[in-house]
Amino acid sequence: MNLQKSAAQHKKMTESALRPLILRLAAPTTVGLVVIALYSLADAYFVSHLGTAASAAVGVTFAITALLQAVGYTLGLGAGSLMSRSLGRKNDAEAGAFARVAFWLAIFTGVMIAVVGLVWGERIIRLLGATESIFSPALSYSRFLFLAAPFTCGTFVLSQLLRAEGKAVYSMVGLVVGSLSNIALDPFLITVRGMGISGASCATLISQGISFFILLSAYLFRHSQIHMFRHFDLHDFSNSGRILIAGLPSSFRQGLIAFSTILLNHATAAWSDAAVAAVSVVTRIFLLAFSVCLGIGQGMMPVAGYNFGAENKKRVHEAYRFSVLLSCSTMLLISIPLLLLAPQLIALFRNDAQVISIGTVALRYQSAVLVLHGLITCTILILQAIGRPLLASILASCRQGLFFLPLIIWIPKQLGVGGVILVQPLCDLLTFLLAIPFAVFVVRSLKKPRQNKTSLPR
């Protein structure tokens, strides 16, 4: 029966109509990511009623969330891209080995982050850029985030593994149920139970646990063609290097988000808590919009991986082209209401004149370049899907690293807080310009005949 399911899945991924297939995979993936972004916004919304310092504290600790996502995406997308290619070659055993390694590495890493965070939490919060007025609420908020680390890392890995084999709906259900639980628990724990800002992060801990066990049930009850807990062999961990290299672009993209968030916190804290709160709100609104773009790209990845493994480069190229056009047009449509309604959106989270003033300008700057992320994101993900992790890593490291670091140091010195909110849009523009030759390379490489059927490009 499993062989029949594997054959049917292979046929669907390599032979069915391409555009409907990508849409079927991208839609649940996007819904899952959007709901995750919504619960992050829900945290910011409910905490905002506790004051500007509490709102700023959520912004300061966002780097912790970004770090946990970096671990999950690195291992999940790394193993997922290798899995898709293995499944495309009809090698289910190899795909299962990649899945097992990624899962156990995620749990181990999450436990280590939890231990470090709980033991050295005060030092970490200082390092993240908390001012004296922000320090106490940020520390309270961070404790449950650290406790949730194993669940958070495991959830992101499991969701990516399920998407990699084409089970995007199952992945979506796990993420959505957990995220909706978080949104429901926020007001109950913060206000009814009187936990304050700790209630928001406690809701995150509970919701991540719910998502984790729902996604894990796919493997416990054999809804997946991958045998996660069968044929376990320590030799499987020899694949760790391949997974980490394949996931390197995600590591750069998400890891640098954490690092750049710390730098932004320090830069904005030099002006006021209101500036920190404003940038925090804009970051979360941006991530909500960006999750649509990322969902489309991640919907493309298993299709590209399967067909690259099956040596159907033409179909990979068609998937990439369609995904770029879909992503760019969708992001353009999203940017219009963000530009027009920026003040009202910021006011939803903090009705503070200074927060609204700074946040409105920042959101409009960010929205103006939102359309550029379609090409950037799909190009990074296609390179990752076809086994070009080093090229993908270079492009992924630009927005929050190679361009961001010098600009965040230089521009604020010249323009003050206005320079801080200008840095990220400038980085987006520069990254887009660099992505163009990378996109040309992808198209040309997919049009070339494959010279060696037994080797993957590096």
ZAMAR-190508 format. One record per residue (C-alpha): x, y, z. Coordinates in Angstrom, 3 decimals. Layout:
# ZAMAR-190508
<site east="X" north="Y" up="Z"/>
...
//
This chain:
# ZAMAR-190508
<site east="0.000" north="0.000" up="0.000"/>
<site east="2.834" north="2.382" up="0.894"/>
<site east="4.479" north="1.675" up="-2.447"/>
<site east="1.225" north="2.513" up="-4.222"/>
<site east="0.909" north="5.756" up="-2.257"/>
<site east="4.517" north="6.680" up="-3.039"/>
<site east="4.006" north="5.998" up="-6.745"/>
<site east="0.788" north="8.034" up="-6.799"/>
<site east="2.490" north="10.923" up="-5.006"/>
<site east="5.447" north="10.804" up="-7.405"/>
<site east="3.120" north="10.878" up="-10.393"/>
<site east="1.166" north="13.815" up="-8.950"/>
<site east="4.325" north="15.858" up="-8.299"/>
<site east="5.966" north="15.142" up="-11.644"/>
<site east="3.068" north="14.839" up="-14.092"/>
<site east="-0.030" north="16.717" up="-12.900"/>
<site east="-0.899" north="20.210" up="-14.176"/>
<site east="1.818" north="22.478" up="-12.809"/>
<site east="0.029" north="25.703" up="-11.861"/>
<site east="-2.880" north="24.057" up="-9.990"/>
<site east="-0.329" north="21.815" up="-8.229"/>
<site east="1.732" north="24.775" up="-6.993"/>
<site east="-1.424" north="26.598" up="-5.922"/>
<site east="-2.648" north="23.531" up="-4.005"/>
<site east="0.675" north="23.330" up="-2.169"/>
<site east="1.162" north="27.081" up="-1.748"/>
<site east="-2.349" north="27.834" up="-0.436"/>
<site east="-2.196" north="25.748" up="2.771"/>
<site east="1.459" north="26.654" up="3.266"/>
<site east="0.603" north="30.335" up="3.013"/>
<site east="-2.371" north="29.981" up="5.342"/>
<site east="-0.159" north="28.283" up="7.926"/>
<site east="2.513" north="30.974" up="7.741"/>
<site east="-0.039" north="33.799" up="7.785"/>
<site east="-1.687" north="32.418" up="10.912"/>
<site east="1.728" north="32.139" up="12.600"/>
<site east="2.340" north="35.793" up="11.756"/>
<site east="-1.143" north="36.655" up="13.039"/>
<site east="-0.492" north="35.133" up="16.440"/>
<site east="2.710" north="37.172" up="16.630"/>
<site east="0.605" north="40.251" up="15.891"/>
<site east="-1.942" north="39.100" up="18.470"/>
<site east="0.796" north="39.009" up="21.091"/>
<site east="1.791" north="42.558" up="20.151"/>
<site east="-1.847" north="43.714" up="20.167"/>
<site east="-2.834" north="42.329" up="23.569"/>
<site east="0.470" north="43.271" up="25.183"/>
<site east="0.112" north="46.838" up="23.825"/>
<site east="-2.691" north="47.395" up="26.342"/>
<site east="-0.094" north="47.007" up="29.095"/>
<site east="1.830" north="50.096" up="27.939"/>
<site east="4.562" north="51.274" up="25.566"/>
<site east="7.337" north="49.617" up="27.592"/>
<site east="5.554" north="46.248" up="27.342"/>
<site east="5.139" north="46.685" up="23.574"/>
<site east="8.823" north="47.492" up="23.265"/>
<site east="9.682" north="44.425" up="25.381"/>
<site east="7.902" north="42.152" up="22.876"/>
<site east="9.937" north="43.811" up="20.114"/>
<site east="13.216" north="43.280" up="21.972"/>
<site east="12.548" north="39.562" up="22.494"/>
<site east="11.590" north="39.020" up="18.846"/>
<site east="15.230" north="38.078" up="18.231"/>
<site east="14.655" north="34.942" up="20.342"/>
<site east="11.722" north="33.907" up="18.148"/>
<site east="13.788" north="34.611" up="15.034"/>
<site east="16.608" north="32.406" up="16.377"/>
<site east="14.237" north="29.493" up="17.016"/>
<site east="12.754" north="29.898" up="13.551"/>
<site east="16.281" north="29.944" up="12.112"/>
<site east="16.983" north="26.542" up="13.669"/>
<site east="13.667" north="25.136" up="12.440"/>
<site east="13.954" north="26.510" up="8.917"/>
<site east="17.628" north="25.541" up="8.555"/>
<site east="17.016" north="21.913" up="9.486"/>
<site east="13.501" north="21.682" up="8.021"/>
<site east="14.143" north="23.292" up="4.632"/>
<site east="17.607" north="21.712" up="4.420"/>
<site east="16.281" north="18.205" up="5.007"/>
<site east="13.142" north="18.998" up="3.013"/>
<site east="15.024" north="19.982" up="-0.132"/>
<site east="17.109" north="16.786" up="0.083"/>
<site east="13.969" north="14.740" up="0.788"/>
<site east="12.119" north="16.090" up="-2.240"/>
<site east="14.984" north="15.204" up="-4.542"/>
<site east="15.251" north="11.726" up="-2.979"/>
<site east="11.520" north="11.179" up="-3.407"/>
<site east="11.826" north="12.398" up="-6.992"/>
<site east="14.381" north="9.605" up="-7.492"/>
<site east="11.954" north="7.197" up="-5.738"/>
<site east="14.385" north="6.663" up="-2.858"/>
<site east="12.032" north="6.734" up="0.154"/>
<site east="14.602" north="5.194" up="2.514"/>
<site east="17.085" north="7.991" up="1.946"/>
<site east="14.321" north="10.577" up="2.381"/>
<site east="13.403" north="9.002" up="5.714"/>
<site east="16.990" north="9.220" up="6.935"/>
<site east="17.081" north="12.952" up="6.215"/>
<site east="13.800" north="13.449" up="8.086"/>
<site east="14.940" north="11.558" up="11.190"/>
<site east="18.198" north="13.467" up="11.483"/>
<site east="16.540" north="16.864" up="11.079"/>
<site east="13.902" north="16.048" up="13.697"/>
<site east="16.290" north="14.864" up="16.411"/>
<site east="18.758" north="17.672" up="15.760"/>
<site east="15.901" north="20.175" up="16.160"/>
<site east="14.828" north="18.691" up="19.503"/>
<site east="18.409" north="18.616" up="20.809"/>
<site east="19.125" north="22.189" up="19.683"/>
<site east="15.850" north="23.426" up="21.155"/>
<site east="16.662" north="21.864" up="24.531"/>
<site east="20.118" north="23.476" up="24.533"/>
<site east="18.671" north="26.907" up="23.698"/>
<site east="16.127" north="26.492" up="26.507"/>
<site east="18.824" north="25.653" up="29.047"/>
<site east="21.065" north="28.543" up="28.007"/>
<site east="18.145" north="30.986" up="27.961"/>
<site east="16.843" north="30.024" up="31.382"/>
<site east="20.281" north="30.099" up="33.023"/>
<site east="21.621" north="33.284" up="31.412"/>
<site east="18.326" north="35.024" up="30.609"/>
<site east="19.220" north="38.366" up="32.223"/>
<site east="22.471" north="38.705" up="30.266"/>
<site east="20.738" north="37.728" up="27.046"/>
<site east="17.983" north="40.328" up="27.489"/>
<site east="20.619" north="43.030" up="28.065"/>
<site east="22.441" north="41.869" up="24.941"/>
<site east="19.223" north="42.077" up="22.916"/>
<site east="19.078" north="45.821" up="23.566"/>
<site east="16.630" north="46.184" up="26.472"/>
<site east="16.713" north="49.549" up="28.246"/>
<site east="16.083" north="49.779" up="32.004"/>
<site east="12.365" north="50.457" up="31.492"/>
<site east="12.040" north="47.509" up="29.082"/>
<site east="14.244" north="45.015" up="30.945"/>
<site east="11.799" north="43.590" up="33.484"/>
<site east="8.851" north="42.919" up="31.108"/>
<site east="11.247" north="41.575" up="28.462"/>
<site east="12.751" north="39.123" up="30.951"/>
<site east="9.291" north="37.964" up="32.045"/>
<site east="8.197" north="37.497" up="28.428"/>
<site east="11.351" north="35.601" up="27.444"/>
<site east="11.149" north="32.819" up="30.040"/>
<site east="8.232" north="30.986" up="28.441"/>
<site east="9.763" north="31.542" up="24.983"/>
<site east="12.856" north="29.658" up="26.115"/>
<site east="10.735" north="26.877" up="27.646"/>
<site east="8.950" north="26.552" up="24.297"/>
<site east="12.219" north="26.246" up="22.340"/>
<site east="12.185" north="22.419" up="21.779"/>
<site east="8.545" north="22.551" up="20.635"/>
<site east="9.123" north="25.599" up="18.412"/>
<site east="12.178" north="24.112" up="16.668"/>
<site east="10.463" north="20.743" up="16.292"/>
<site east="7.260" north="22.299" up="14.944"/>
<site east="9.037" north="24.223" up="12.199"/>
<site east="11.023" north="21.147" up="11.156"/>
<site east="8.010" north="18.831" up="11.077"/>
<site east="5.957" north="21.326" up="9.075"/>
<site east="8.714" north="21.649" up="6.474"/>
<site east="9.191" north="17.872" up="6.212"/>
<site east="5.487" north="17.350" up="5.558"/>
<site east="5.491" north="20.065" up="2.890"/>
<site east="8.550" north="18.499" up="1.271"/>
<site east="6.612" north="15.305" up="0.529"/>
<site east="3.606" north="17.271" up="-0.697"/>
<site east="1.435" north="17.097" up="2.440"/>
<site east="0.972" north="20.836" up="2.787"/>
<site east="-2.593" north="20.559" up="4.140"/>
<site east="-1.513" north="18.397" up="7.088"/>
<site east="1.259" north="20.891" up="7.793"/>
<site east="-1.214" north="23.758" up="7.643"/>
<site east="-3.649" north="22.105" up="10.066"/>
<site east="-0.948" north="21.629" up="12.684"/>
<site east="0.241" north="25.228" up="12.442"/>
<site east="-3.223" north="26.787" up="12.252"/>
<site east="-4.676" north="24.915" up="15.237"/>
<site east="-1.704" north="25.872" up="17.389"/>
<site east="-1.720" north="29.492" up="16.253"/>
<site east="-5.453" north="29.934" up="16.801"/>
<site east="-4.991" north="28.446" up="20.258"/>
<site east="-2.378" north="31.114" up="20.939"/>
<site east="-4.699" north="33.909" up="19.834"/>
<site east="-7.508" north="32.547" up="22.038"/>
<site east="-5.234" north="32.069" up="25.058"/>
<site east="-3.642" north="35.540" up="24.899"/>
<site east="-6.510" north="37.573" up="26.432"/>
<site east="-7.377" north="34.766" up="28.862"/>
<site east="-3.880" north="34.438" up="30.314"/>
<site east="-2.928" north="38.114" up="30.119"/>
<site east="-6.113" north="39.603" up="31.553"/>
<site east="-8.391" north="36.931" up="33.078"/>
<site east="-5.588" north="35.006" up="34.784"/>
<site east="-3.702" north="38.233" up="35.496"/>
<site east="-0.357" north="36.975" up="34.172"/>
<site east="0.389" north="40.205" up="32.305"/>
<site east="3.072" north="40.022" up="29.659"/>
<site east="4.084" north="36.528" up="30.829"/>
<site east="0.638" north="35.325" up="29.778"/>
<site east="1.383" north="36.129" up="26.124"/>
<site east="4.529" north="34.012" up="26.065"/>
<site east="2.850" north="31.264" up="28.127"/>
<site east="0.195" north="31.126" up="25.393"/>
<site east="3.019" north="30.680" up="22.891"/>
<site east="4.425" north="27.754" up="24.894"/>
<site east="1.053" north="25.977" up="24.988"/>
<site east="0.281" north="26.637" up="21.318"/>
<site east="3.675" north="25.424" up="20.142"/>
<site east="3.173" north="22.208" up="22.098"/>
<site east="-0.231" north="21.702" up="20.429"/>
<site east="1.207" north="22.255" up="16.937"/>
<site east="4.153" north="19.966" up="17.657"/>
<site east="2.037" north="16.968" up="18.659"/>
<site east="-0.452" north="17.431" up="15.816"/>
<site east="2.370" north="17.455" up="13.251"/>
<site east="4.155" north="14.565" up="14.967"/>
<site east="0.952" north="12.487" up="14.703"/>
<site east="1.472" north="12.316" up="10.929"/>
<site east="4.467" north="10.084" up="11.590"/>
<site east="3.117" north="8.281" up="14.661"/>
<site east="-0.073" north="7.222" up="12.852"/>
<site east="1.538" north="6.599" up="9.466"/>
<site east="-0.105" north="9.403" up="7.496"/>
<site east="3.293" north="10.063" up="5.909"/>
<site east="5.171" north="7.935" up="3.415"/>
<site east="8.309" north="8.616" up="5.480"/>
<site east="9.174" north="6.247" up="8.340"/>
<site east="10.362" north="8.710" up="10.981"/>
<site east="10.776" north="6.229" up="13.848"/>
<site east="11.535" north="3.041" up="11.972"/>
<site east="14.929" north="1.730" up="10.922"/>
<site east="16.684" north="4.239" up="13.194"/>
<site east="20.433" north="4.059" up="12.696"/>
<site east="23.103" north="6.286" up="14.228"/>
<site east="24.787" north="6.173" up="10.827"/>
<site east="21.948" north="8.397" up="9.588"/>
<site east="23.581" north="11.286" up="11.430"/>
<site east="26.369" north="11.215" up="8.855"/>
<site east="23.832" north="13.166" up="6.779"/>
<site east="23.925" north="16.063" up="9.257"/>
<site east="26.485" north="17.990" up="7.217"/>
<site east="24.470" north="17.662" up="4.013"/>
<site east="21.325" north="18.869" up="5.782"/>
<site east="23.087" north="21.864" up="7.320"/>
<site east="24.658" north="22.835" up="3.996"/>
<site east="21.328" north="22.474" up="2.178"/>
<site east="19.689" north="24.576" up="4.889"/>
<site east="22.430" north="27.194" up="4.935"/>
<site east="20.369" north="29.807" up="3.040"/>
<site east="17.608" north="29.555" up="5.644"/>
<site east="20.208" north="29.817" up="8.381"/>
<site east="21.531" north="33.032" up="6.890"/>
<site east="18.079" north="34.461" up="6.204"/>
<site east="16.497" north="33.712" up="9.585"/>
<site east="19.666" north="33.934" up="11.674"/>
<site east="20.481" north="37.352" up="10.317"/>
<site east="16.930" north="38.466" up="11.088"/>
<site east="17.711" north="37.755" up="14.741"/>
<site east="21.026" north="39.596" up="14.529"/>
<site east="19.612" north="42.575" up="12.653"/>
<site east="16.748" north="42.786" up="15.162"/>
<site east="19.296" north="43.177" up="17.960"/>
<site east="21.064" north="45.957" up="16.052"/>
<site east="17.725" north="47.659" up="15.344"/>
<site east="16.817" north="47.435" up="19.017"/>
<site east="20.053" north="49.132" up="20.030"/>
<site east="19.696" north="51.772" up="17.300"/>
<site east="16.080" north="52.668" up="18.151"/>
<site east="16.599" north="52.443" up="21.917"/>
<site east="19.019" north="55.359" up="21.585"/>
<site east="15.963" north="57.547" up="20.851"/>
<site east="13.002" north="56.218" up="22.876"/>
<site east="10.888" north="53.228" up="23.899"/>
<site east="8.292" north="54.536" up="21.437"/>
<site east="10.752" north="54.079" up="18.564"/>
<site east="11.431" north="50.489" up="19.666"/>
<site east="7.686" north="49.806" up="19.896"/>
<site east="7.009" north="51.357" up="16.465"/>
<site east="9.718" north="49.343" up="14.717"/>
<site east="8.490" north="46.198" up="16.491"/>
<site east="4.939" north="46.668" up="15.190"/>
<site east="6.126" north="47.402" up="11.646"/>
<site east="8.348" north="44.303" up="11.700"/>
<site east="5.387" north="42.110" up="12.608"/>
<site east="3.127" north="43.653" up="9.975"/>
<site east="5.867" north="43.162" up="7.391"/>
<site east="6.290" north="39.514" up="8.404"/>
<site east="2.550" north="38.992" up="7.977"/>
<site east="2.759" north="40.295" up="4.410"/>
<site east="6.023" north="38.474" up="3.720"/>
<site east="4.533" north="35.163" up="4.888"/>
<site east="2.370" north="35.188" up="1.738"/>
<site east="5.454" north="35.525" up="-0.429"/>
<site east="7.284" north="32.840" up="1.550"/>
<site east="4.269" north="30.529" up="1.366"/>
<site east="4.193" north="30.732" up="-2.424"/>
<site east="7.929" north="30.024" up="-2.593"/>
<site east="7.689" north="27.095" up="-0.191"/>
<site east="4.779" north="25.736" up="-2.214"/>
<site east="7.087" north="25.753" up="-5.234"/>
<site east="9.989" north="24.018" up="-3.453"/>
<site east="8.711" north="20.400" up="-3.294"/>
<site east="7.571" north="20.618" up="-6.930"/>
<site east="11.008" north="21.869" up="-7.963"/>
<site east="12.774" north="19.267" up="-5.813"/>
<site east="10.737" north="16.313" up="-7.045"/>
<site east="11.141" north="17.277" up="-10.694"/>
<site east="14.810" north="18.108" up="-10.356"/>
<site east="15.331" north="14.667" up="-8.828"/>
<site east="13.327" north="13.188" up="-11.702"/>
<site east="15.546" north="15.181" up="-14.125"/>
<site east="12.705" north="17.239" up="-15.576"/>
<site east="14.382" north="20.653" up="-15.654"/>
<site east="11.805" north="22.191" up="-17.954"/>
<site east="9.105" north="21.626" up="-15.361"/>
<site east="11.366" north="23.115" up="-12.655"/>
<site east="11.859" north="26.236" up="-14.773"/>
<site east="8.119" north="26.589" up="-15.362"/>
<site east="7.465" north="26.237" up="-11.632"/>
<site east="10.006" north="28.965" up="-10.846"/>
<site east="8.680" north="31.389" up="-13.442"/>
<site east="5.056" north="30.953" up="-12.370"/>
<site east="5.941" north="31.340" up="-8.686"/>
<site east="7.882" north="34.566" up="-9.259"/>
<site east="5.007" north="36.122" up="-11.229"/>
<site east="2.420" north="35.010" up="-8.679"/>
<site east="4.488" north="36.194" up="-5.725"/>
<site east="5.330" north="39.610" up="-7.203"/>
<site east="1.731" north="40.353" up="-8.216"/>
<site east="0.384" north="39.250" up="-4.836"/>
<site east="2.884" north="41.367" up="-2.910"/>
<site east="2.024" north="44.377" up="-5.073"/>
<site east="-1.661" north="44.007" up="-4.188"/>
<site east="-0.865" north="43.670" up="-0.481"/>
<site east="1.353" north="46.769" up="-0.478"/>
<site east="-1.458" north="49.106" up="-1.585"/>
<site east="-3.642" north="48.921" up="1.580"/>
<site east="-0.511" north="48.981" up="3.758"/>
<site east="0.566" north="52.246" up="2.144"/>
<site east="-2.883" north="53.820" up="2.397"/>
<site east="-3.821" north="52.638" up="5.892"/>
<site east="-0.447" north="52.807" up="7.631"/>
<site east="-1.471" north="55.228" up="10.453"/>
<site east="-4.630" north="53.286" up="11.267"/>
<site east="-2.758" north="49.973" up="11.348"/>
<site east="-0.090" north="51.291" up="13.710"/>
<site east="-2.749" north="52.849" up="15.958"/>
<site east="-4.385" north="49.431" up="16.394"/>
<site east="-1.338" north="48.279" up="18.324"/>
<site east="-0.395" north="51.411" up="20.230"/>
<site east="-2.407" north="54.633" up="20.294"/>
<site east="0.640" north="56.730" up="21.101"/>
<site east="1.340" north="59.782" up="18.910"/>
<site east="5.080" north="59.139" up="18.735"/>
<site east="4.642" north="55.439" up="17.986"/>
<site east="2.118" north="56.225" up="15.232"/>
<site east="4.324" north="58.938" up="13.708"/>
<site east="7.461" north="56.776" up="13.519"/>
<site east="5.573" north="53.589" up="12.624"/>
<site east="3.604" north="55.189" up="9.764"/>
<site east="6.727" north="56.331" up="7.951"/>
<site east="8.495" north="53.011" up="8.551"/>
<site east="5.534" north="50.952" up="7.307"/>
<site east="5.156" north="53.058" up="4.171"/>
<site east="8.859" north="52.770" up="3.359"/>
<site east="8.680" north="49.004" up="3.829"/>
<site east="5.476" north="48.647" up="1.812"/>
<site east="6.935" north="50.570" up="-1.128"/>
<site east="9.508" north="47.817" up="-1.740"/>
<site east="7.326" north="44.846" up="-0.776"/>
<site east="6.878" north="43.763" up="-4.402"/>
<site east="10.635" north="43.171" up="-4.737"/>
<site east="10.475" north="40.229" up="-2.333"/>
<site east="8.718" north="38.054" up="-4.906"/>
<site east="11.835" north="37.679" up="-7.038"/>
<site east="14.250" north="37.649" up="-4.093"/>
<site east="12.470" north="34.938" up="-2.106"/>
<site east="11.613" north="32.619" up="-5.009"/>
<site east="15.183" north="32.829" up="-6.318"/>
<site east="16.647" north="31.900" up="-2.931"/>
<site east="14.231" north="28.986" up="-2.542"/>
<site east="14.689" north="27.615" up="-6.078"/>
<site east="18.464" north="27.611" up="-5.620"/>
<site east="17.955" north="25.748" up="-2.361"/>
<site east="15.542" north="23.273" up="-3.964"/>
<site east="17.868" north="22.319" up="-6.818"/>
<site east="20.953" north="21.865" up="-4.662"/>
<site east="22.730" north="25.225" up="-4.975"/>
<site east="22.913" north="26.123" up="-1.257"/>
<site east="26.033" north="28.291" up="-1.439"/>
<site east="24.566" north="30.591" up="-4.101"/>
<site east="21.287" north="30.711" up="-2.196"/>
<site east="23.191" north="31.543" up="0.989"/>
<site east="24.987" north="34.466" up="-0.624"/>
<site east="21.714" north="35.990" up="-1.761"/>
<site east="19.946" north="35.185" up="1.533"/>
<site east="22.684" north="36.874" up="3.564"/>
<site east="22.441" north="40.210" up="1.744"/>
<site east="19.223" north="41.749" up="3.071"/>
<site east="19.919" north="41.323" up="6.779"/>
<site east="23.686" north="40.977" up="6.587"/>
<site east="25.993" north="42.179" up="3.844"/>
<site east="23.932" north="45.291" up="3.103"/>
<site east="22.268" north="45.767" up="6.475"/>
<site east="25.345" north="45.844" up="8.712"/>
<site east="27.173" north="48.783" up="7.122"/>
<site east="23.936" north="50.730" up="6.530"/>
<site east="22.621" north="50.380" up="10.101"/>
<site east="25.941" north="51.704" up="11.400"/>
<site east="26.312" north="54.607" up="8.957"/>
<site east="22.834" north="55.952" up="8.058"/>
<site east="21.436" north="56.567" up="11.589"/>
<site east="24.505" north="58.668" up="12.367"/>
<site east="23.596" north="60.891" up="9.441"/>
<site east="19.781" north="60.966" up="9.662"/>
<site east="18.882" north="59.979" up="13.231"/>
<site east="15.816" north="57.807" up="13.876"/>
<site east="14.632" north="58.529" up="10.314"/>
<site east="17.754" north="56.764" up="9.094"/>
<site east="16.993" north="53.688" up="11.196"/>
<site east="13.637" north="53.131" up="9.478"/>
<site east="15.151" north="53.806" up="6.053"/>
<site east="17.810" north="51.091" up="6.344"/>
<site east="15.633" north="48.027" up="5.711"/>
<site east="13.931" north="49.316" up="2.526"/>
<site east="17.346" north="50.282" up="1.120"/>
<site east="18.594" north="46.769" up="1.863"/>
<site east="15.555" north="45.323" up="0.070"/>
<site east="16.271" north="47.413" up="-3.021"/>
<site east="19.958" north="46.470" up="-3.112"/>
<site east="19.147" north="42.782" up="-2.592"/>
<site east="16.622" north="42.886" up="-5.440"/>
<site east="19.241" north="44.333" up="-7.810"/>
<site east="21.651" north="41.550" up="-6.838"/>
<site east="18.909" north="38.915" up="-7.235"/>
<site east="18.479" north="39.727" up="-10.936"/>
<site east="21.747" north="38.080" up="-12.109"/>
<site east="21.039" north="35.140" up="-9.770"/>
<site east="17.638" north="34.710" up="-11.430"/>
<site east="19.262" north="34.811" up="-14.872"/>
<site east="21.696" north="32.113" up="-13.719"/>
<site east="18.821" north="29.907" up="-12.520"/>
<site east="16.964" north="30.174" up="-15.810"/>
<site east="20.074" north="29.451" up="-17.892"/>
<site east="21.171" north="26.507" up="-15.743"/>
<site east="17.730" north="24.911" up="-15.971"/>
<site east="17.820" north="25.163" up="-19.754"/>
<site east="21.139" north="23.290" up="-19.960"/>
<site east="21.109" north="19.504" up="-20.353"/>
<site east="22.303" north="17.628" up="-17.276"/>
<site east="25.794" north="16.272" up="-17.855"/>
<site east="26.043" north="13.745" up="-15.032"/>
<site east="22.909" north="11.919" up="-13.921"/>
<site east="24.490" north="10.574" up="-10.729"/>
<site east="25.658" north="13.828" up="-9.182"/>
<site east="23.900" north="16.860" up="-7.816"/>
<site east="25.142" north="20.361" up="-8.533"/>
<site east="26.942" north="22.026" up="-5.659"/>
//
